[in-house]
Amino acid sequence: TLLMNLLREQLPLAHVTAFSFRAMRPAFDQRPLRLCARVEANRVHLWAEDEQGFLCMDARAELD
C-alpha cells in the first residue's frame, strides 16, 4: 500500500493498468523504511529498503 501511495503522490494523473509486488524481507514497525521509485517508459519500478539498505518489497506498475 505504501508503494502504491508513493506512485499516486508522485504521478497523480497516471492510470495504473497493472500492479504486481513481491515481499523480499520483513519490515518492522518503528524502524526506518525508505520508499523508492523509478519511471521506466510506461512502467514504474517501486521498492522499499530497510534501515540497512536491504530490499524488503519489490513492485512494478504498468501505466496506460
Secondary structure, 3 states (H helix, E strand, C coil): CHHHHHHHHHCCCCCEEEEEEEECCCCCCCCCEEEEEEEECCEEEEEEEECCCCEEEEEEEEEC
